[in-house]
Amino acid sequence: MLDLFDRELRRGARPDGPGAVIERAGDVVRQVAPADGWNGVLWSALDERTADAAIAEQVRHYRALGRPFEWKLYGHDRPADLDRRLLAAGFTPEPAETLMVAEIARLPAAGEPPEGVRLVPVTDADGVELMAEVHERAFGATRDHIRALLRGQFAAGALVAVVAMAGDEPVSAARMDLHPGTGFASLWGGGTVPEWRGRGLYRALVAHRAREAAARGYRYLQVDASDQSRPILLRLGFEALTTTTPYVHD
């Protein structure tokens, strides 16, 4: 499964938004995007002899573009000390997450929202505003960043998004990235406002997106899980494959 993930979503990565391009520079696969998009290294095949030069080349490349970027490091990447080499090159690690995958057909079908809450597909600018409100309250994210991210992905046609509404109040939201030509859809951004946590909304949003992915012919769901979501996903039937840590260079 890890080999399949690497082959389809890392080595064979596709751009994730308008204006983004995937570049293959030697033994590195990277994305270059506009300033409001995601810029970074997705995959590498390095060893002790080639790693430092490849890292320096990526720093030069993104510096010339005036872009901060991220090296998305996975626990099985080589060489084994790639993390220390990134630190020495001026990268800063963000919190590690767990790469988790589930076969959709094996996930439990149940997962309805709590009483009084309905799930609403996000299809227009008003829905984007509701998602931005949830993410601002749940994560402290800026609304401008969320708006730009979602609008770009909707324009690329590779996004499914949903917001949970308690009456007229948005209380939880999540999105799913689609990866055409692969067996994978990716779950992102599942967030719930503090006063609504612990009521099953995260589970309901996972179940909703699993149904949407299955209807589009995808076989697997992939998540970069935080420490908070990892136990829930394990109970649902996801398996932990490795860790993933963003190393950021400003």
Buried (B, 14 or more C-beta within 10 A) or exposed (E): EEEEBBEBBBBBBBBBBBBBEBEEEEEBBBBBBBEBBBBBBBBBBBEEEBBBEBBEEBBEBBEEEEBEBBBBBBBEBEBEEBBEBBEEBEBEBEEBBBBBBBBBEEBEEEBEBEEEBEBBEBEEEEBBBBBBBBBBBBEEBEBEEBBBBBBBBBEBEBBBBBBBBBEEBBBBBBBBBBBEEBBBBBBBBBBBBEEBBEBBBBBBBBBBBBBBBBEEEBBBBBBBBEEEBBEBBBEBBBEBBBBBBBBBBE
